Every structure is written in structure tokens, then in C-alpha cells.
């Protein structure tokens, strides 16, 4: 699949990976790019830069998100490419993170994907074609030290993407799962040069590199998008030696704790 002449929606499009995806889609000739972000200035700046349309929406609010997607299809025609990219990473220990924060991460990191899919999938199935990209994280395949809500919610995104691919691939729906290691985005912030990033986040990528990797996966219609070959090694080690992997992750946690 190529994005040329396609209508593309990118949530979290105002910064980081989402911004880079919008820029990549514009360079590749997308017919329309809808930049969705709750930060109005960011959404409008990116939309202006790529000749797209800004939609200021809190994707954690189901009604806002669904109404926006319905409006986009009414105004611009069927959505060809949906990138569920918005996410947050606040939180920490499950005992001290407030339940409200758990719910907020669940609403944004997981349920926004569910609500968006529910809005666009029926039309895609009727047309016999559609492309849905989910941004998870290697935190959803491995885990994330120090942030239980983030790791848990990203595991759920992986499960959702796999299920959608299994269930709808033969009906023309292509699903893509982006599971990056560390990326230099506002979410990583001042942790980019921290001990945690050096030990646990893997080789850091720029958002533009990641966006190119996503469009490469689109062209190949390849489900899993990893940002570094070491991620494949870590996945294989976890699968083959789960007890050793857990011991190693515990040692890494101890090193991170000692460095703080």
C-alpha cells in the first residue's frame, strides 16, 4: 500500500512520531492528512506545514473522537489510513499510581484505538480495503521499567492489533503494529540521556526514521514494525528463555534504581 492519494488520519499528530508520520504522508502525496491532537497549537502548526486539516480532539473522550471521524468521512470521503498513534506515559508503581491515572492511560492508550476502529472499520469492510496502524511500544511486547500503567496498556494495544489482523486480514483489512524502542519525542523528554534510556530504551531513533519505517511496512503490508534489530533479539530471548529474561530484567531494574 502507498499513501499517495489516500485520506489519512493521525492521532497524536501534533508532535513526535505522529508529526513525523504526517510529514512523511505529505511527502508521499497523500490526498488529505487529518492531524488530530488535543494540543491545538501543535495540531494547527503541523496541519499548516503539511497542507492538512487540524482536529483538536481529546482521543480519550469517545464521543469527541467518534464525531470527528464521522465528520472527516462526510467532508473528505472514506478514511483509507487510520494511525492510532496518540499515547501518554504518566504513572509509575501500581500501588502508588492513582486509579484515575490508570483509567486515563487506559482511555487514551487503549480505548481510543477501540473507538476509532469501531468508527472506521465498518466502512473499510464494506469497501473491502482499509489500513489501520497502531502505535504500541516494545513496552507492550517486553515491558517498561518503572511505569506499570504504560506497560500494561501497551500490552493491550499489541493484543488488539494482533486480533484485528487475524480476524480481518482476509477481508481486505491490513493492520500494522509499530513497537518502537526509544524515540526522541516529547514523551521521552529529559529521559533521553538518562541511565534508564541508556540501559533499557535501546538505541534511540529520531521520529523521522520511525515514520519511514512505518511507510516501508505499509509498502510491504507487513504487520510488525520494529525500530531496531536488537528488538528482535530481545523478543526471541524472552520467548525462548522466559525465566532468564525475567532475571535479567530484575537485574536491570536494580541498576536503574541504583542510578537514581
N, C-alpha and C positions, 0 to 999 in steps of 0.2 A: 504494500500500500504506500502510495505517495500522498502527501498532504496538499499538493497542488490542486487548486480549485475546490478544496473541501472547506466546509464550515467547521471550525474548531473552537471548542470551549475549554478554557484552562482555569481551574480554580486555584487560588493562591498564586495568581498570575502577576501580582504586583511586585514580587521580589524573588530572589533566589532561583531555584530550578524552574519555577513557574514562569518567571520573567524570561529566562533563557529559552524555554520552550516557545513562548510567544514570538520571540525574536527569530528563532530557527524556523518556525512555521511561516513567518512573514518572508524570510529569505527564500523559502521553498515554494512560495506562490500560493499560499492558502487563500481561498476566496474571501473568508471572513474569519477574524480572530476575536473571540469574546474573552476579555480579560476580567476575571472575577476575583475580587479581593475585598475584604472588609476595610482596608486602608484606602480611603477614597483617593488621596493624592497619588499614591503608588499606582493604583489601577489606572487612573487617568493619564499619568505620565507614560506608562507602558503602552496604553492604547494609542496615545498620540504618536508615540515613536514608531509603532508598527502599522499605523493606519487601521487600527481595530476599534472595538467598542468596549468601553468600561462598564462594568456592572458592579456596583458597590453592594455587596451581599455578605451577610454572616452565614457561612455554609452550615454552621451548627444549628441554624433555625430552619427546620424542614420546609415550612411554608414559604419563606423567602427564597430558598434555593429552588424549589419546585416551580414557583411562579415565574422566576427568572428564566428557567429553561423553557417553559412553555411560551413565554414571550419571545425568546430568541427564535424558536422554531416558527412562530407566527410571523415574525418580521423578516427572517433571513432564510427560511426553509429548513429542511431536516438537518439535525446535527449529525455530522459524519464522524467526528473525532471528539470524544469526551475524555479529558485528562483530569482525573480526580487527584489533585496534587496538594491541596491545602492541608496543613497539619500544624500541630503545636507540640511542644515538648516540655511543658512545665510539669512539676511534680517530683517525687523522689521516693522515699521509703513508703511501702503500703500502710504502715502503721501511723505515720505522721501526715501523709498527704490527705487533705480533707476529702470527704466523699464527693462534695460538689466539684472538686477539681478532677476527680476520676470521671465524673459524669461529663464534664466539659470536654475532656480529651476524647471520651467515647463518642460524644456527639459530633465533634469535628473530625477526628481521625478515622472513625469507622462509619457512623451513621450518615455522614454527608455523602459517602460513597454509595451507601444503600439507597438513599433518597434520590440521588442523581441517576443511578441506574434504573430505578423504578420509573423515573420520568422519561428517559430516552429509549430504553430497551424495547418497549412495545413497537415503536415506530421502526426501529432498526430491524426487528424480527419481521415486520410486515414487508420491509423493503428487501430483506434477505442479505443485508450487509450493515455492519457497524463496527466501530473501533473504539474500545474503552481501555484507557490506560490508568492504572492505579499506582500511585507513589506510596510505597511502604518504606522499607529500610532494611538493612541487614539486621537491625534490631528485631525485625519480625521473623527472621529466619534463624538467627543466632539468639542474641538478646542485647540489652543495653545496660551497662553497669550504672547503678545509681538512679535509675528512673523507671520504676515499676509500671506506672500508668502508660508511659510511652511504649515500652517493650510489649506490654500486654495488648494494647490497641493495635500496634503494628503487626503482631501475630494474627490478629483478627483480619486485617486487610489482606494478608497473604492467603488466609483461608478462603476469604470471599472471592479473591481473584482466581484462585485455583478452581473453585466450584463453578464460577461463571464460565471459565474456559472449558471445563469438562462438559458442562451441560449444554452450552450454546454454540460451540465451535462448528459443529456440523450443520448449524442453521445460519451460518454466514457471519457470526459474531467473532471478531478477533479481540482477544484480551491480552494485555501486556502488563507485566508486573515489574516496576522499577524498584530495585532493592539496593540503594547506594550505601557505600561506606561513607566516610566523612566527606562533606562537600562544603566549600567556603560560602556559606549563606548566612543571613541574619540569624537563623536558628542556632547555628554553631557559635556565632558571636565571638566573645573573647576566649572561648574554649579552643579556638583553632590552634593555638600554640601551647595548650596545656599538656600536662602529663597524661591526662585521660585521652586526649586526641592522639598523642604520640603512641600510646600503648594499645588503645582499644579501637580507635576510629579508622585505622588503616591509612593507606596513602590518600591524602586529601586531593580532591578534584575541584576544578572550577565548574560553576554551573553550565557554562557553555559547552564544556566537554561532555557533561552528562546529557545535555539536550541533544547533542549529536548522536550519542549512543542510543537514545530513545528513537530518534528517527531512523537510525540504522536498523533497529529492531522492527520498526514499522515496515521498512522495505522488505525485510526477510519474513515478516509475520511470525516473529519469534517471541514466545511468551516471556521468558525471564531476561531481565536486563540487569547485569551486574556491572559495576563500575571499575572493578579491578580484578585481575586474575587470582589474587590472593583470596578473594571472597569465595571462589570455587573451592580452593584448597581447604578453607575453614569449614565450609559446608560438608565436604566429604569427610573430614576428620570427625566432625560432630556425629555424622551418620554411622561411621564405621566404629568409632570408639567413644560412645557417649559418656562413659564413666571417666575416661581420661580427659575428655573435653571439659566436663564439669570441674574436675580437679584443677585443670589449667585455668579455667575462668575464675575459680576461687582464689588461686594464687595471684591472678591479675587484679582481682578486686582488692586483695591485701596490699599490693604495690600501689594502687591508686589511692587507697586510704592512707597509706604511709606518706605519700607525696603531698597530701592536702594539709 
